[in-house]
Amino acid sequence: MWLQLDGAPAHFALSVRQYLNEVFPRWFGRSGTVAWPPRSPDLTPCDYHLWGWLKQKVYFVEVNTREELRERIRIAADELRSDPALLRRATRQIACLQNRGEHFEQLIN
């Protein structure tokens, strides 16, 4: 599993980067352990798919307790794991990273 950070100033603080390097060494972002390839929309599916979908699934009815929120997130995550479209996006991300952000369409079957 990888952690993806945007370039927001709060996420770029030295203390945050040091913590991530010690606790979660597989992350990419601005000054991450893996360089973020420039102009890589294939590496940001969370922005255009995941967060909106997750919010819709979790908050379709008002959440009243922390445990209820956790359970809805678990259910949504299980549903997400079985989404073939999301798996195809992951394939694109891997190909993009393996090809260092260069053209990679020819690498996808």
Secondary structure, 3 states (H helix, E strand, C coil): CCEECCCCHHHHCHHHHHHHHHHCCCEECCCCCECCCCCCHHHCHHHHHHHHHHHHHHCCCCCCCHHHHHHHHHHHHHHHHCCHHHHHHHHHHHHHHHCCCCCCHHHCC
